[in-house]
Amino acid sequence: MSLDRTQALEAVRWFVDGILFWQIVSTDLPADVWAQSVHNPHFILLNLAIGGAFPNNNFGSQTPLASTISGGTLQAEYIAVYNS
C-alpha cells in the first residue's frame, strides 16, 4: 500500500507482488472521510485468530481436526513502513 501526496490529487494504492491491485483517490470519498482516513496516524495489525464455536457450527463435526490444532504459524515474508 502506498499513500501518494505528491500530486494535487492524493491517492492510496494497493499492490500485490508489485502490481497495482486497487486505487482510491481523494475525490472518491467525501472530504471529511478522506481526511479521517489518511491524515491521522495508523498502525499495522497482523492477526491470526483461532478458536470459538464457529468451526463446529459450519463443519458439522467436532473441531479442531488434527490439521487445525493450535500451534500453527503466521508468517509474513515482508512488511515495510516508509515515512517520507
Biotite code that builds the C-alpha atoms (Angstrom):
import biotite.structure as struc

atoms = struc.array([
    struc.Atom([0.000, 0.000, 0.000], chain_id="A", res_id=1, res_name="MET", atom_name="CA", element="C"),
    struc.Atom([1.265, 3.473, -0.742], chain_id="A", res_id=2, res_name="SER", atom_name="CA", element="C"),
    struc.Atom([-0.100, 6.904, 0.054], chain_id="A", res_id=3, res_name="LEU", atom_name="CA", element="C"),
    struc.Atom([0.826, 9.373, -2.673], chain_id="A", res_id=4, res_name="ASP", atom_name="CA", element="C"),
    struc.Atom([0.686, 13.025, -1.673], chain_id="A", res_id=5, res_name="ARG", atom_name="CA", element="C"),
    struc.Atom([2.968, 14.260, -4.451], chain_id="A", res_id=6, res_name="THR", atom_name="CA", element="C"),
    struc.Atom([0.152, 15.171, -6.819], chain_id="A", res_id=7, res_name="GLN", atom_name="CA", element="C"),
    struc.Atom([-2.681, 17.646, -6.341], chain_id="A", res_id=8, res_name="ALA", atom_name="CA", element="C"),
    struc.Atom([-4.992, 14.617, -6.243], chain_id="A", res_id=9, res_name="LEU", atom_name="CA", element="C"),
    struc.Atom([-3.944, 12.383, -3.327], chain_id="A", res_id=10, res_name="GLU", atom_name="CA", element="C"),
    struc.Atom([-4.224, 8.614, -3.772], chain_id="A", res_id=11, res_name="ALA", atom_name="CA", element="C"),
    struc.Atom([-3.907, 5.396, -1.781], chain_id="A", res_id=12, res_name="VAL", atom_name="CA", element="C"),
    struc.Atom([-2.719, 2.457, -3.855], chain_id="A", res_id=13, res_name="ARG", atom_name="CA", element="C"),
    struc.Atom([-2.593, -1.252, -3.000], chain_id="A", res_id=14, res_name="TRP", atom_name="CA", element="C"),
    struc.Atom([-0.066, -3.505, -4.721], chain_id="A", res_id=15, res_name="PHE", atom_name="CA", element="C"),
    struc.Atom([0.192, -7.297, -4.879], chain_id="A", res_id=16, res_name="VAL", atom_name="CA", element="C"),
    struc.Atom([3.591, -8.576, -5.996], chain_id="A", res_id=17, res_name="ASP", atom_name="CA", element="C"),
    struc.Atom([4.426, -5.133, -7.351], chain_id="A", res_id=18, res_name="GLY", atom_name="CA", element="C"),
    struc.Atom([1.285, -4.926, -9.496], chain_id="A", res_id=19, res_name="ILE", atom_name="CA", element="C"),
    struc.Atom([-1.331, -2.267, -8.792], chain_id="A", res_id=20, res_name="LEU", atom_name="CA", element="C"),
    struc.Atom([-4.358, -4.101, -7.369], chain_id="A", res_id=21, res_name="PHE", atom_name="CA", element="C"),
    struc.Atom([-6.615, -1.222, -6.268], chain_id="A", res_id=22, res_name="TRP", atom_name="CA", element="C"),
    struc.Atom([-6.520, 2.547, -6.027], chain_id="A", res_id=23, res_name="GLN", atom_name="CA", element="C"),
    struc.Atom([-8.666, 5.167, -4.370], chain_id="A", res_id=24, res_name="ILE", atom_name="CA", element="C"),
    struc.Atom([-8.187, 8.903, -4.856], chain_id="A", res_id=25, res_name="VAL", atom_name="CA", element="C"),
    struc.Atom([-9.223, 11.760, -2.605], chain_id="A", res_id=26, res_name="SER", atom_name="CA", element="C"),
    struc.Atom([-12.185, 12.716, -4.781], chain_id="A", res_id=27, res_name="THR", atom_name="CA", element="C"),
    struc.Atom([-13.687, 9.206, -4.428], chain_id="A", res_id=28, res_name="ASP", atom_name="CA", element="C"),
    struc.Atom([-14.715, 9.992, -0.839], chain_id="A", res_id=29, res_name="LEU", atom_name="CA", element="C"),
    struc.Atom([-16.279, 12.928, 0.987], chain_id="A", res_id=30, res_name="PRO", atom_name="CA", element="C"),
    struc.Atom([-13.549, 15.333, 2.139], chain_id="A", res_id=31, res_name="ALA", atom_name="CA", element="C"),
    struc.Atom([-14.096, 14.612, 5.856], chain_id="A", res_id=32, res_name="ASP", atom_name="CA", element="C"),
    struc.Atom([-13.885, 10.833, 5.327], chain_id="A", res_id=33, res_name="VAL", atom_name="CA", element="C"),
    struc.Atom([-10.687, 11.175, 3.278], chain_id="A", res_id=34, res_name="TRP", atom_name="CA", element="C"),
    struc.Atom([-9.144, 13.412, 5.943], chain_id="A", res_id=35, res_name="ALA", atom_name="CA", element="C"),
    struc.Atom([-10.003, 10.944, 8.729], chain_id="A", res_id=36, res_name="GLN", atom_name="CA", element="C"),
    struc.Atom([-8.600, 8.075, 6.682], chain_id="A", res_id=37, res_name="SER", atom_name="CA", element="C"),
    struc.Atom([-5.251, 9.452, 5.548], chain_id="A", res_id=38, res_name="VAL", atom_name="CA", element="C"),
    struc.Atom([-4.393, 12.425, 7.752], chain_id="A", res_id=39, res_name="HIS", atom_name="CA", element="C"),
    struc.Atom([-4.333, 10.512, 11.045], chain_id="A", res_id=40, res_name="ASN", atom_name="CA", element="C"),
    struc.Atom([-1.710, 8.084, 12.354], chain_id="A", res_id=41, res_name="PRO", atom_name="CA", element="C"),
    struc.Atom([-2.299, 4.368, 11.729], chain_id="A", res_id=42, res_name="HIS", atom_name="CA", element="C"),
    struc.Atom([-0.577, 1.139, 12.684], chain_id="A", res_id=43, res_name="PHE", atom_name="CA", element="C"),
    struc.Atom([-0.200, -2.280, 11.124], chain_id="A", res_id=44, res_name="ILE", atom_name="CA", element="C"),
    struc.Atom([-2.104, -5.123, 12.763], chain_id="A", res_id=45, res_name="LEU", atom_name="CA", element="C"),
    struc.Atom([-1.290, -8.712, 11.841], chain_id="A", res_id=46, res_name="LEU", atom_name="CA", element="C"),
    struc.Atom([-3.738, -11.157, 13.362], chain_id="A", res_id=47, res_name="ASN", atom_name="CA", element="C"),
    struc.Atom([-4.126, -14.920, 13.478], chain_id="A", res_id=48, res_name="LEU", atom_name="CA", element="C"),
    struc.Atom([-7.423, -15.722, 15.235], chain_id="A", res_id=49, res_name="ALA", atom_name="CA", element="C"),
    struc.Atom([-8.153, -19.306, 16.276], chain_id="A", res_id=50, res_name="ILE", atom_name="CA", element="C"),
    struc.Atom([-10.951, -20.677, 18.412], chain_id="A", res_id=51, res_name="GLY", atom_name="CA", element="C"),
    struc.Atom([-14.602, -20.236, 19.269], chain_id="A", res_id=52, res_name="GLY", atom_name="CA", element="C"),
    struc.Atom([-17.599, -22.370, 18.267], chain_id="A", res_id=53, res_name="ALA", atom_name="CA", element="C"),
    struc.Atom([-17.599, -21.175, 14.668], chain_id="A", res_id=54, res_name="PHE", atom_name="CA", element="C"),
    struc.Atom([-15.968, -24.261, 13.070], chain_id="A", res_id=55, res_name="PRO", atom_name="CA", element="C"),
    struc.Atom([-18.325, -26.821, 14.675], chain_id="A", res_id=56, res_name="ASN", atom_name="CA", element="C"),
    struc.Atom([-21.384, -24.878, 13.591], chain_id="A", res_id=57, res_name="ASN", atom_name="CA", element="C"),
    struc.Atom([-20.281, -24.898, 9.962], chain_id="A", res_id=58, res_name="ASN", atom_name="CA", element="C"),
    struc.Atom([-18.169, -28.017, 9.573], chain_id="A", res_id=59, res_name="PHE", atom_name="CA", element="C"),
    struc.Atom([-20.722, -30.442, 11.047], chain_id="A", res_id=60, res_name="GLY", atom_name="CA", element="C"),
    struc.Atom([-18.090, -32.350, 13.009], chain_id="A", res_id=61, res_name="SER", atom_name="CA", element="C"),
    struc.Atom([-16.151, -31.822, 16.197], chain_id="A", res_id=62, res_name="GLN", atom_name="CA", element="C"),
    struc.Atom([-13.197, -29.498, 15.776], chain_id="A", res_id=63, res_name="THR", atom_name="CA", element="C"),
    struc.Atom([-10.278, -28.971, 15.920], chain_id="A", res_id=64, res_name="PRO", atom_name="CA", element="C"),
    struc.Atom([-9.153, -31.582, 13.457], chain_id="A", res_id=65, res_name="LEU", atom_name="CA", element="C"),
    struc.Atom([-5.614, -32.950, 13.515], chain_id="A", res_id=66, res_name="ALA", atom_name="CA", element="C"),
    struc.Atom([-4.777, -30.474, 10.765], chain_id="A", res_id=67, res_name="SER", atom_name="CA", element="C"),
    struc.Atom([-6.214, -27.462, 12.617], chain_id="A", res_id=68, res_name="THR", atom_name="CA", element="C"),
    struc.Atom([-4.874, -27.904, 16.154], chain_id="A", res_id=69, res_name="ILE", atom_name="CA", element="C"),
    struc.Atom([-3.298, -24.777, 17.653], chain_id="A", res_id=70, res_name="SER", atom_name="CA", element="C"),
    struc.Atom([0.396, -24.220, 17.253], chain_id="A", res_id=71, res_name="GLY", atom_name="CA", element="C"),
    struc.Atom([0.360, -23.005, 13.681], chain_id="A", res_id=72, res_name="GLY", atom_name="CA", element="C"),
    struc.Atom([2.445, -20.117, 12.471], chain_id="A", res_id=73, res_name="THR", atom_name="CA", element="C"),
    struc.Atom([1.552, -16.794, 10.927], chain_id="A", res_id=74, res_name="LEU", atom_name="CA", element="C"),
    struc.Atom([4.482, -15.912, 8.716], chain_id="A", res_id=75, res_name="GLN", atom_name="CA", element="C"),
    struc.Atom([4.842, -12.558, 6.981], chain_id="A", res_id=76, res_name="ALA", atom_name="CA", element="C"),
    struc.Atom([7.581, -12.542, 4.403], chain_id="A", res_id=77, res_name="GLU", atom_name="CA", element="C"),
    struc.Atom([7.850, -8.777, 4.147], chain_id="A", res_id=78, res_name="TYR", atom_name="CA", element="C"),
    struc.Atom([6.318, -5.762, 5.884], chain_id="A", res_id=79, res_name="ILE", atom_name="CA", element="C"),
    struc.Atom([7.529, -2.225, 5.368], chain_id="A", res_id=80, res_name="ALA", atom_name="CA", element="C"),
    struc.Atom([6.527, 1.204, 6.576], chain_id="A", res_id=81, res_name="VAL", atom_name="CA", element="C"),
    struc.Atom([8.063, 4.197, 4.869], chain_id="A", res_id=82, res_name="TYR", atom_name="CA", element="C"),
    struc.Atom([7.937, 7.670, 6.334], chain_id="A", res_id=83, res_name="ASN", atom_name="CA", element="C"),
    struc.Atom([8.867, 10.220, 3.729], chain_id="A", res_id=84, res_name="SER", atom_name="CA", element="C"),
])
